[in-house]
């Protein structure tokens, strides 16, 4: 980000010296396009991180549900065995 700011300042300074400088306009455009692409790439990372977090959360909830189901099954099996012994 600091390099983008430096490139932007250099291009603006060059344009102040020579408003018709093709090179300054070109590099100003390149700097703008690069900054735009980098922001889009960060934007793509956000949904990916959210999907990963949601998957981890779902896996934790599912693991707790399975553990509760197993505990219930063990408890009911114990009750059935106790009832059979009577």
N, CA, C and O atoms as a GROMACS GRO file, in nm:
protein
  344
    1UNK      N    1   0.083  -0.119   0.000
    1UNK     CA    2   0.000   0.000   0.000
    1UNK      C    3   0.087   0.125   0.000
    1UNK      O    4   0.055   0.224  -0.066
    2UNK      N    5   0.198   0.122   0.074
    2UNK     CA    6   0.286   0.238   0.078
    2UNK      C    7   0.350   0.263  -0.058
    2UNK      O    8   0.370   0.377  -0.098
    3UNK      N    9   0.382   0.154  -0.129
    3UNK     CA   10   0.441   0.171  -0.262
    3UNK      C   11   0.340   0.231  -0.358
    3UNK      O   12   0.375   0.312  -0.444
    4UNK      N   13   0.213   0.192  -0.343
    4UNK     CA   14   0.109   0.250  -0.427
    4UNK      C   15   0.099   0.399  -0.403
    4UNK      O   16   0.088   0.477  -0.497
    5UNK      N   17   0.102   0.439  -0.277
    5UNK     CA   18   0.094   0.581  -0.243
    5UNK      C   19   0.215   0.657  -0.297
    5UNK      O   20   0.202   0.769  -0.347
    6UNK      N   21   0.332   0.596  -0.288
    6UNK     CA   22   0.453   0.660  -0.339
    6UNK      C   23   0.446   0.674  -0.491
    6UNK      O   24   0.480   0.780  -0.545
    7UNK      N   25   0.402   0.569  -0.560
    7UNK     CA   26   0.390   0.575  -0.706
    7UNK      C   27   0.288   0.681  -0.746
    7UNK      O   28   0.309   0.755  -0.842
    8UNK      N   29   0.179   0.688  -0.672
    8UNK     CA   30   0.075   0.787  -0.700
    8UNK      C   31   0.131   0.929  -0.684
    8UNK      O   32   0.107   1.015  -0.768
    9UNK      N   33   0.205   0.951  -0.576
    9UNK     CA   34   0.264   1.084  -0.552
    9UNK      C   35   0.365   1.119  -0.661
    9UNK      O   36   0.369   1.233  -0.708
   10UNK      N   37   0.447   1.021  -0.702
   10UNK     CA   38   0.545   1.046  -0.808
   10UNK      C   39   0.477   1.082  -0.939
   10UNK      O   40   0.519   1.174  -1.008
   11UNK      N   41   0.372   1.010  -0.973
   11UNK     CA   42   0.299   1.038  -1.097
   11UNK      C   43   0.235   1.176  -1.093
   11UNK      O   44   0.240   1.250  -1.191
   12UNK      N   45   0.175   1.210  -0.981
   12UNK     CA   46   0.112   1.342  -0.969
   12UNK      C   47   0.216   1.453  -0.979
   12UNK      O   48   0.191   1.557  -1.041
   13UNK      N   49   0.331   1.431  -0.918
   13UNK     CA   50   0.438   1.531  -0.925
   13UNK      C   51   0.486   1.546  -1.070
   13UNK      O   52   0.506   1.658  -1.117
   14UNK      N   53   0.503   1.434  -1.140
   14UNK     CA   54   0.545   1.439  -1.280
   14UNK      C   55   0.441   1.512  -1.365
   14UNK      O   56   0.477   1.586  -1.456
   15UNK      N   57   0.313   1.491  -1.336
   15UNK     CA   58   0.207   1.559  -1.411
   15UNK      C   59   0.202   1.708  -1.380
   15UNK      O   60   0.164   1.788  -1.465
   16UNK      N   61   0.241   1.746  -1.258
   16UNK     CA   62   0.249   1.889  -1.225
   16UNK      C   63   0.360   1.956  -1.307
   16UNK      O   64   0.347   2.070  -1.352
   17UNK      N   65   0.470   1.882  -1.326
   17UNK     CA   66   0.581   1.936  -1.404
   17UNK      C   67   0.548   1.939  -1.553
   17UNK      O   68   0.580   2.035  -1.623
   18UNK      N   69   0.484   1.832  -1.599
   18UNK     CA   70   0.447   1.823  -1.741
   18UNK      C   71   0.312   1.754  -1.752
   18UNK      O   72   0.305   1.631  -1.746
   19UNK      N   73   0.207   1.830  -1.766
   19UNK     CA   74   0.071   1.777  -1.772
   19UNK      C   75   0.045   1.687  -1.891
   19UNK      O   76  -0.056   1.616  -1.894
   20UNK      N   77   0.134   1.689  -1.991
   20UNK     CA   78   0.116   1.607  -2.111
   20UNK      C   79   0.201   1.479  -2.108
   20UNK      O   80   0.209   1.409  -2.208
   21UNK      N   81   0.264   1.450  -1.996
   21UNK     CA   82   0.354   1.335  -1.987
   21UNK      C   83   0.276   1.204  -2.001
   21UNK      O   84   0.198   1.166  -1.915
   22UNK      N   85   0.301   1.137  -2.113
   22UNK     CA   86   0.235   1.009  -2.140
   22UNK      C   87   0.280   0.904  -2.038
   22UNK      O   88   0.200   0.824  -1.989
   23UNK      N   89   0.408   0.906  -2.007
   23UNK     CA   90   0.463   0.809  -1.912
   23UNK      C   91   0.398   0.824  -1.774
   23UNK      O   92   0.365   0.724  -1.711
   24UNK      N   93   0.381   0.947  -1.728
   24UNK     CA   94   0.318   0.970  -1.597
   24UNK      C   95   0.173   0.923  -1.598
   24UNK      O   96   0.128   0.861  -1.502
   25UNK      N   97   0.101   0.952  -1.707
   25UNK     CA   98  -0.038   0.906  -1.717
   25UNK      C   99  -0.045   0.753  -1.720
   25UNK      O  100  -0.131   0.692  -1.657
   26UNK      N  101   0.048   0.692  -1.795
   26UNK     CA  102   0.050   0.546  -1.805
   26UNK      C  103   0.073   0.482  -1.668
   26UNK      O  104  -0.002   0.393  -1.628
   27UNK      N  105   0.176   0.528  -1.596
   27UNK     CA  106   0.206   0.470  -1.465
   27UNK      C  107   0.097   0.501  -1.362
   27UNK      O  108   0.073   0.421  -1.272
   28UNK      N  109   0.033   0.615  -1.375
   28UNK     CA  110  -0.080   0.647  -1.287
   28UNK      C  111  -0.193   0.546  -1.309
   28UNK      O  112  -0.254   0.498  -1.214
   29UNK      N  113  -0.220   0.515  -1.436
   29UNK     CA  114  -0.322   0.414  -1.468
   29UNK      C  115  -0.283   0.276  -1.419
   29UNK      O  116  -0.366   0.203  -1.366
   30UNK      N  117  -0.155   0.240  -1.437
   30UNK     CA  118  -0.107   0.110  -1.390
   30UNK      C  119  -0.121   0.099  -1.238
   30UNK      O  120  -0.164  -0.004  -1.186
   31UNK      N  121  -0.085   0.205  -1.169
   31UNK     CA  122  -0.096   0.206  -1.023
   31UNK      C  123  -0.241   0.191  -0.980
   31UNK      O  124  -0.272   0.118  -0.885
   32UNK      N  125  -0.328   0.261  -1.049
   32UNK     CA  126  -0.471   0.253  -1.018
   32UNK      C  127  -0.524   0.111  -1.041
   32UNK      O  128  -0.595   0.056  -0.957
   33UNK      N  129  -0.488   0.052  -1.156
   33UNK     CA  130  -0.535  -0.084  -1.187
   33UNK      C  131  -0.484  -0.186  -1.087
   33UNK      O  132  -0.558  -0.276  -1.046
   34UNK      N  133  -0.358  -0.173  -1.047
   34UNK     CA  134  -0.301  -0.266  -0.950
   34UNK      C  135  -0.372  -0.254  -0.815
   34UNK      O  136  -0.404  -0.355  -0.752
   35UNK      N  137  -0.397  -0.132  -0.772
   35UNK     CA  138  -0.467  -0.112  -0.644
   35UNK      C  139  -0.607  -0.171  -0.651
   35UNK      O  140  -0.655  -0.231  -0.555
   36UNK      N  141  -0.672  -0.153  -0.764
   36UNK     CA  142  -0.808  -0.206  -0.784
   36UNK      C  143  -0.807  -0.359  -0.778
   36UNK      O  144  -0.893  -0.419  -0.714
   37UNK      N  145  -0.711  -0.422  -0.846
   37UNK     CA  146  -0.700  -0.568  -0.845
   37UNK      C  147  -0.673  -0.622  -0.706
   37UNK      O  148  -0.732  -0.722  -0.664
   38UNK      N  149  -0.585  -0.557  -0.633
   38UNK     CA  150  -0.550  -0.604  -0.499
   38UNK      C  151  -0.670  -0.596  -0.407
   38UNK      O  152  -0.690  -0.685  -0.324
   39UNK      N  153  -0.749  -0.494  -0.418
   39UNK     CA  154  -0.868  -0.483  -0.334
   39UNK      C  155  -0.968  -0.593  -0.368
   39UNK      O  156  -1.032  -0.649  -0.279
   40UNK      N  157  -0.981  -0.624  -0.497
   40UNK     CA  158  -1.072  -0.732  -0.537
   40UNK      C  159  -1.023  -0.865  -0.483
   40UNK      O  160  -1.104  -0.948  -0.441
   41UNK      N  161  -0.892  -0.888  -0.484
   41UNK     CA  162  -0.839  -1.014  -0.433
   41UNK      C  163  -0.867  -1.028  -0.284
   41UNK      O  164  -0.900  -1.137  -0.238
   42UNK      N  165  -0.853  -0.918  -0.208
   42UNK     CA  166  -0.885  -0.924  -0.066
   42UNK      C  167  -1.034  -0.952  -0.048
   42UNK      O  168  -1.073  -1.023   0.044
   43UNK      N  169  -1.115  -0.897  -0.134
   43UNK     CA  170  -1.259  -0.920  -0.127
   43UNK      C  171  -1.294  -1.066  -0.151
   43UNK      O  172  -1.390  -1.116  -0.093
   44UNK      N  173  -1.217  -1.134  -0.236
   44UNK     CA  174  -1.240  -1.275  -0.261
   44UNK      C  175  -1.201  -1.360  -0.141
   44UNK      O  176  -1.258  -1.467  -0.120
   45UNK      N  177  -1.105  -1.314  -0.063
   45UNK     CA  178  -1.061  -1.389   0.054
   45UNK      C  179  -1.165  -1.388   0.166
   45UNK      O  180  -1.174  -1.484   0.243
   46UNK      N  181  -1.243  -1.283   0.174
   46UNK     CA  182  -1.341  -1.271   0.282
   46UNK      C  183  -1.448  -1.380   0.272
   46UNK      O  184  -1.472  -1.448   0.372
   47UNK      N  185  -1.515  -1.399   0.157
   47UNK     CA  186  -1.614  -1.507   0.150
   47UNK      C  187  -1.553  -1.645   0.175
   47UNK      O  188  -1.616  -1.732   0.234
   48UNK      N  189  -1.430  -1.664   0.130
   48UNK     CA  190  -1.363  -1.792   0.153
   48UNK      C  191  -1.341  -1.816   0.302
   48UNK      O  192  -1.365  -1.926   0.352
   49UNK      N  193  -1.296  -1.714   0.373
   49UNK     CA  194  -1.276  -1.725   0.518
   49UNK      C  195  -1.408  -1.749   0.590
   49UNK      O  196  -1.413  -1.825   0.686
   50UNK      N  197  -1.514  -1.684   0.543
   50UNK     CA  198  -1.646  -1.705   0.603
   50UNK      C  199  -1.694  -1.848   0.583
   50UNK      O  200  -1.749  -1.909   0.675
   51UNK      N  201  -1.673  -1.902   0.462
   51UNK     CA  202  -1.713  -2.041   0.435
   51UNK      C  203  -1.638  -2.137   0.527
   51UNK      O  204  -1.697  -2.231   0.580
   52UNK      N  205  -1.510  -2.114   0.545
   52UNK     CA  206  -1.429  -2.200   0.633
   52UNK      C  207  -1.479  -2.192   0.776
   52UNK      O  208  -1.493  -2.294   0.844
   53UNK      N  209  -1.507  -2.069   0.823
   53UNK     CA  210  -1.556  -2.051   0.960
   53UNK      C  211  -1.692  -2.117   0.979
   53UNK      O  212  -1.716  -2.181   1.081
   54UNK      N  213  -1.781  -2.102   0.880
   54UNK     CA  214  -1.913  -2.166   0.890
   54UNK      C  215  -1.901  -2.317   0.891
   54UNK      O  216  -1.973  -2.385   0.965
   55UNK      N  217  -1.810  -2.371   0.810
   55UNK     CA  218  -1.791  -2.516   0.807
   55UNK      C  219  -1.739  -2.567   0.941
   55UNK      O  220  -1.786  -2.669   0.991
   56UNK      N  221  -1.642  -2.495   1.001
   56UNK     CA  222  -1.590  -2.535   1.132
   56UNK      C  223  -1.700  -2.530   1.236
   56UNK      O  224  -1.712  -2.621   1.319
   57UNK      N  225  -1.780  -2.425   1.232
   57UNK     CA  226  -1.890  -2.411   1.329
   57UNK      C  227  -1.989  -2.526   1.311
   57UNK      O  228  -2.033  -2.586   1.409
   58UNK      N  229  -2.025  -2.556   1.186
   58UNK     CA  230  -2.120  -2.664   1.159
   58UNK      C  231  -2.062  -2.797   1.207
   58UNK      O  232  -2.134  -2.877   1.267
   59UNK      N  233  -1.932  -2.821   1.182
   59UNK     CA  234  -1.869  -2.945   1.227
   59UNK      C  235  -1.872  -2.957   1.379
   59UNK      O  236  -1.896  -3.066   1.432
   60UNK      N  237  -1.848  -2.846   1.450
   60UNK     CA  238  -1.855  -2.849   1.597
   60UNK      C  239  -1.996  -2.880   1.645
   60UNK      O  240  -2.014  -2.961   1.736
   61UNK      N  241  -2.095  -2.818   1.585
   61UNK     CA  242  -2.234  -2.843   1.623
   61UNK      C  243  -2.271  -2.988   1.594
   61UNK      O  244  -2.337  -3.053   1.675
   62UNK      N  245  -2.229  -3.037   1.479
   62UNK     CA  246  -2.260  -3.176   1.440
   62UNK      C  247  -2.192  -3.275   1.535
   62UNK      O  248  -2.252  -3.376   1.572
   63UNK      N  249  -2.069  -3.246   1.575
   63UNK     CA  250  -1.998  -3.333   1.668
   63UNK      C  251  -2.070  -3.337   1.803
   63UNK      O  252  -2.084  -3.444   1.863
   64UNK      N  253  -2.115  -3.222   1.852
   64UNK     CA  254  -2.189  -3.218   1.978
   64UNK      C  255  -2.320  -3.297   1.967
   64UNK      O  256  -2.358  -3.368   2.060
   65UNK      N  257  -2.388  -3.283   1.853
   65UNK     CA  258  -2.514  -3.355   1.833
   65UNK      C  259  -2.491  -3.506   1.834
   65UNK      O  260  -2.568  -3.580   1.895
   66UNK      N  261  -2.387  -3.550   1.767
   66UNK     CA  262  -2.356  -3.693   1.762
   66UNK      C  263  -2.321  -3.745   1.902
   66UNK      O  264  -2.364  -3.853   1.940
   67UNK      N  265  -2.243  -3.667   1.978
   67UNK     CA  266  -2.209  -3.708   2.115
   67UNK      C  267  -2.334  -3.719   2.202
   67UNK      O  268  -2.346  -3.814   2.279
   68UNK      N  269  -2.425  -3.624   2.190
   68UNK     CA  270  -2.550  -3.630   2.266
   68UNK      C  271  -2.633  -3.751   2.226
   68UNK      O  272  -2.693  -3.817   2.310
   69UNK      N  273  -2.635  -3.779   2.096
   69UNK     CA  274  -2.710  -3.895   2.047
   69UNK      C  275  -2.650  -4.024   2.102
   69UNK      O  276  -2.723  -4.115   2.142
   70UNK      N  277  -2.518  -4.034   2.104
   70UNK     CA  278  -2.451  -4.152   2.158
   70UNK      C  279  -2.477  -4.168   2.307
   70UNK      O  280  -2.500  -4.279   2.356
   71UNK      N  281  -2.472  -4.056   2.381
   71UNK     CA  282  -2.501  -4.061   2.524
   71UNK      C  283  -2.645  -4.106   2.549
   71UNK      O  284  -2.670  -4.186   2.639
   72UNK      N  285  -2.738  -4.055   2.471
   72UNK     CA  286  -2.878  -4.094   2.484
   72UNK      C  287  -2.895  -4.242   2.453
   72UNK      O  288  -2.966  -4.314   2.524
   73UNK      N  289  -2.828  -4.288   2.348
   73UNK     CA  290  -2.837  -4.429   2.310
   73UNK      C  291  -2.783  -4.517   2.423
   73UNK      O  292  -2.844  -4.618   2.457
   74UNK      N  293  -2.670  -4.479   2.481
   74UNK     CA  294  -2.612  -4.557   2.591
   74UNK      C  295  -2.705  -4.557   2.712
   74UNK      O  296  -2.722  -4.660   2.776
   75UNK      N  297  -2.764  -4.443   2.743
   75UNK     CA  298  -2.857  -4.432   2.856
   75UNK      C  299  -2.980  -4.519   2.835
   75UNK      O  300  -3.023  -4.590   2.926
   76UNK      N  301  -3.037  -4.514   2.715
   76UNK     CA  302  -3.156  -4.594   2.686
   76UNK      C  303  -3.124  -4.743   2.687
   76UNK      O  304  -3.203  -4.824   2.734
   77UNK      N  305  -3.008  -4.779   2.635
   77UNK     CA  306  -2.966  -4.920   2.637
   77UNK      C  307  -2.952  -4.968   2.781
   77UNK      O  308  -2.993  -5.079   2.813
   78UNK      N  309  -2.895  -4.885   2.866
   78UNK     CA  310  -2.880  -4.918   3.007
   78UNK      C  311  -3.017  -4.937   3.073
   78UNK      O  312  -3.036  -5.030   3.152
   79UNK      N  313  -3.112  -4.849   3.041
   79UNK     CA  314  -3.248  -4.862   3.097
   79UNK      C  315  -3.316  -4.990   3.049
   79UNK      O  316  -3.383  -5.058   3.127
   80UNK      N  317  -3.299  -5.022   2.923
   80UNK     CA  318  -3.360  -5.144   2.868
   80UNK      C  319  -3.300  -5.267   2.935
   80UNK      O  320  -3.373  -5.360   2.970
   81UNK      N  321  -3.169  -5.269   2.952
   81UNK     CA  322  -3.105  -5.383   3.017
   81UNK      C  323  -3.150  -5.396   3.162
   81UNK      O  324  -3.171  -5.507   3.211
   82UNK      N  325  -3.166  -5.284   3.231
   82UNK     CA  326  -3.213  -5.286   3.370
   82UNK      C  327  -3.356  -5.338   3.376
   82UNK      O  328  -3.392  -5.410   3.468
   83UNK      N  329  -3.439  -5.300   3.279
   83UNK     CA  330  -3.579  -5.345   3.275
   83UNK      C  331  -3.586  -5.494   3.246
   83UNK      O  332  -3.672  -5.563   3.301
   84UNK      N  333  -3.497  -5.546   3.162
   84UNK     CA  334  -3.496  -5.689   3.131
   84UNK      C  335  -3.460  -5.772   3.253
   84UNK      O  336  -3.511  -5.883   3.269
   85UNK      N  337  -3.373  -5.720   3.337
   85UNK     CA  338  -3.328  -5.794   3.455
   85UNK      C  339  -3.437  -5.803   3.561
   85UNK      O  340  -3.427  -5.888   3.650
   86UNK      N  341  -3.536  -5.722   3.556
   86UNK     CA  342  -3.643  -5.726   3.656
   86UNK      C  343  -3.733  -5.841   3.636
   86UNK      O  344  -3.828  -5.859   3.712
   0.00000   0.00000   0.00000
